[in-house]
Amino acid sequence: MTSRNVSRYWEWGKKIICVGRNYADHAKELNNVVPTEPVLFLKTPSAYLTEGSPILIPKYSNSVHHEIELGVVIGKGGTAIPQSSAMQHVAGYALCLDMTARDVQDDCKSKGLPWTLAKAFNTSCPVSEFIPKERIPDPGNVKFWLKVNGQMRQNGCTSQMIFSIPFLISYISEIITLEEGDLILTGTPKGVSAVQVHDELHAGIDDVVSMTFKVGRR
């Protein structure tokens, strides 16, 4: 499927395409309207973070939230990919965090501005090790969780997503050509909350993968 080592996609992948408000309960907890079509935004590759390095709260934010998500790693690129063949373009998955400067996002939203400052800062996309496609035979029914300092904060399942992975791949590729190594973040369940310096975030998909990150400040 690939000429490069897709298991290290974060070293050379070009795009992180994120889907907002893809879980109804999460949209409601932030007083957002449940969408009728996907809400998309981007992170830059410099947002990637792997285990062993800390999540750094940016200087301009006092309220950074965790958002745990299933990430989809693209193994074969394409434009206008049909839903019926969308999964053929998937190389594997990763457990991911969409770290969000919520105070900055709220300010941007109130002014009608883009979310870039809130979503795309360095270290805003911590990722687990690569999960080969075969390890998750049913991506539409993946249970995942996040604990902060040992306390459960988020516990969800991809069956709760408004828009399925095949639909998202097809929808996104109509607008943005997908390329090998791209990552799609598929949205977060309810339970997001602020993290503090020295917090430890531990997340996992039982019997598949787990990851741990500490929080610091830039």
C-alpha positions as CSV (number, residue, x, y, z in Angstrom):
1,M,0.0,0.0,0.0
2,T,2.8,2.4,0.7
3,S,6.4,3.0,-0.3
4,R,7.2,4.7,3.0
5,N,7.0,3.6,6.6
6,V,3.4,4.5,7.3
7,S,3.8,3.5,10.9
8,R,5.9,6.7,11.4
9,Y,3.4,8.9,9.5
10,W,4.0,11.8,11.9
11,E,7.5,12.2,10.6
12,W,6.4,12.9,7.0
13,G,2.6,13.2,6.7
14,K,1.5,16.5,5.3
15,K,-1.9,17.1,6.8
16,I,-3.9,16.6,10.0
17,I,-7.6,17.0,9.1
18,C,-9.9,17.3,12.1
19,V,-13.6,16.8,12.4
20,G,-15.4,18.9,15.0
21,R,-18.6,18.1,16.8
22,N,-18.9,14.6,15.5
23,Y,-20.4,13.3,18.8
24,A,-23.8,14.8,19.6
25,D,-23.2,14.8,23.4
26,H,-19.9,16.7,23.0
27,A,-21.6,19.3,20.8
28,K,-24.3,19.8,23.4
29,E,-21.8,20.0,26.4
30,L,-20.2,23.1,24.7
31,N,-23.6,24.5,23.7
32,N,-23.0,24.0,20.0
33,V,-25.6,23.0,17.5
34,V,-25.4,19.3,16.4
35,P,-24.1,19.5,12.8
36,T,-25.9,18.2,9.7
37,E,-22.6,18.0,7.8
38,P,-19.0,17.6,9.0
39,V,-17.2,20.6,10.6
40,L,-13.6,20.6,9.4
41,F,-10.5,22.3,10.6
42,L,-6.7,21.7,10.2
43,K,-3.7,21.2,12.4
44,T,-0.2,21.5,11.0
45,P,2.4,18.6,11.2
46,S,4.3,20.6,13.8
47,A,1.4,19.8,16.1
48,Y,2.4,16.2,16.3
49,L,3.7,14.8,19.6
50,T,4.8,11.3,20.5
51,E,5.2,9.7,23.9
52,G,8.2,10.9,25.9
53,S,7.7,14.6,25.3
54,P,5.3,16.9,27.2
55,I,2.2,18.6,26.0
56,L,3.0,22.3,26.3
57,I,0.2,24.8,27.1
58,P,0.8,27.9,24.9
59,K,1.6,31.2,26.6
60,Y,-1.6,32.8,25.3
61,S,-4.0,30.3,26.9
62,N,-5.2,29.7,30.4
63,S,-7.6,26.9,29.6
64,V,-6.4,24.0,27.5
65,H,-8.8,21.0,27.2
66,H,-8.2,17.4,26.3
67,E,-10.2,15.8,23.5
68,I,-9.5,12.1,22.9
69,E,-10.2,10.8,19.4
70,L,-9.7,7.9,17.1
71,G,-7.3,8.9,14.3
72,V,-7.4,7.4,10.8
73,V,-4.1,7.1,8.9
74,I,-4.4,7.3,5.2
75,G,-2.3,4.7,3.3
76,K,-3.5,5.4,-0.3
77,G,-4.4,8.9,-1.5
78,G,-7.3,9.9,-3.6
79,T,-9.8,12.6,-4.6
80,A,-13.6,12.1,-4.5
81,I,-13.3,8.7,-3.0
82,P,-16.6,6.8,-2.9
83,Q,-17.8,5.6,0.5
84,S,-18.0,2.1,-0.9
85,S,-14.2,1.9,-1.3
86,A,-13.1,4.4,1.4
87,M,-11.7,1.8,3.7
88,Q,-9.3,0.6,1.0
89,H,-7.5,3.9,1.5
90,V,-6.9,3.3,5.3
91,A,-3.5,2.0,6.4
92,G,-4.3,2.0,10.1
93,Y,-5.3,4.0,13.1
94,A,-3.9,5.9,16.1
95,L,-5.3,7.1,19.4
96,C,-5.0,10.9,19.3
97,L,-5.5,14.0,21.5
98,D,-6.9,17.2,20.0
99,M,-5.6,19.6,22.6
100,T,-7.7,22.8,22.4
101,A,-7.1,26.2,23.9
102,R,-10.7,26.6,24.8
103,D,-10.5,30.2,26.0
104,V,-8.9,31.2,22.8
105,Q,-11.4,29.1,20.7
106,D,-14.3,30.8,22.5
107,D,-12.9,34.2,21.8
108,C,-12.3,33.3,18.1
109,K,-15.9,32.0,17.8
110,S,-17.3,35.2,19.3
111,K,-15.4,37.3,16.8
112,G,-16.1,35.0,13.8
113,L,-12.4,34.2,13.5
114,P,-10.7,30.9,12.5
115,W,-9.7,28.5,15.2
116,T,-6.1,28.2,14.3
117,L,-4.6,29.7,17.5
118,A,-6.8,27.4,19.5
119,K,-6.2,24.1,17.6
120,A,-2.9,24.1,15.7
121,F,-0.3,25.1,18.3
122,N,2.9,23.0,18.7
123,T,2.2,19.8,20.7
124,S,-1.5,20.1,20.2
125,C,-1.8,16.6,18.5
126,P,-0.3,13.9,20.8
127,V,-0.5,10.5,19.1
128,S,-0.1,6.9,20.1
129,E,1.9,4.3,18.3
130,F,0.5,3.3,14.9
131,I,-2.2,0.7,15.0
132,P,-2.3,-1.6,12.0
133,K,-5.6,-1.8,10.2
134,E,-6.0,-5.5,11.1
135,R,-5.9,-4.7,14.9
136,I,-9.2,-2.8,14.6
137,P,-11.5,-4.9,12.4
138,D,-14.6,-2.8,13.1
139,P,-13.6,0.9,13.4
140,G,-17.3,1.8,13.8
141,N,-17.4,0.1,17.2
142,V,-14.2,1.1,19.0
143,K,-14.3,1.9,22.7
144,F,-11.7,4.3,24.0
145,W,-11.1,6.3,27.2
146,L,-9.0,9.0,28.8
147,K,-8.0,9.5,32.5
148,V,-6.4,12.6,34.0
149,N,-4.3,11.8,37.1
150,G,-6.0,8.4,37.3
151,Q,-9.6,9.8,37.2
152,M,-11.8,8.9,34.2
153,R,-12.7,11.9,32.2
154,Q,-13.8,10.6,28.8
155,N,-15.2,7.2,27.9
156,G,-16.7,6.8,24.4
157,C,-17.3,4.6,21.4
158,T,-17.0,5.3,17.7
159,S,-20.5,3.9,17.3
160,Q,-21.7,7.3,18.8
161,M,-20.2,9.3,15.9
162,I,-22.6,11.3,13.8
163,F,-20.6,10.7,10.6
164,S,-18.9,7.4,10.0
165,I,-15.3,6.9,8.9
166,P,-16.2,5.9,5.3
167,F,-18.5,9.0,5.0
168,L,-15.8,11.3,6.4
169,I,-13.1,9.9,4.0
170,S,-15.4,10.4,1.1
171,Y,-16.6,13.9,2.2
172,I,-13.1,15.2,3.0
173,S,-11.6,13.9,-0.3
174,E,-14.2,15.8,-2.3
175,I,-12.8,19.0,-0.8
176,I,-9.2,18.2,0.1
177,T,-7.2,15.5,-1.8
178,L,-6.1,12.9,0.7
179,E,-2.5,11.8,0.6
180,E,-0.5,9.0,2.0
181,G,0.4,9.7,5.6
182,D,-2.4,12.1,6.2
183,L,-4.3,11.8,9.6
184,I,-8.0,12.3,10.1
185,L,-9.1,13.0,13.6
186,T,-12.7,11.8,13.8
187,G,-14.1,13.8,16.8
188,T,-14.3,13.4,20.6
189,P,-17.0,12.2,22.9
190,K,-18.3,14.2,25.9
191,G,-16.3,14.8,29.0
192,V,-13.7,17.3,27.8
193,S,-12.1,19.5,30.5
194,A,-9.1,21.6,31.3
195,V,-5.7,20.3,32.1
196,Q,-3.1,21.8,34.4
197,V,0.7,21.8,34.4
198,H,2.1,18.5,35.8
199,D,-1.2,16.6,35.0
200,E,-0.7,13.1,33.6
201,L,-3.0,12.1,30.8
202,H,-3.4,8.3,30.2
203,A,-5.6,7.1,27.4
204,G,-6.3,3.8,25.7
205,I,-8.2,1.3,23.6
206,D,-8.4,-1.8,25.7
207,D,-6.2,-4.7,24.4
208,V,-5.0,-2.5,21.5
209,V,-3.0,0.5,22.6
210,S,-2.4,3.0,25.4
211,M,-0.4,6.2,25.8
212,T,0.6,8.6,28.5
213,F,1.6,12.3,28.4
214,K,2.5,14.9,31.0
215,V,1.5,18.5,30.7
216,G,3.9,21.4,30.9
217,R,3.8,25.1,29.8
218,R,5.8,26.8,27.1
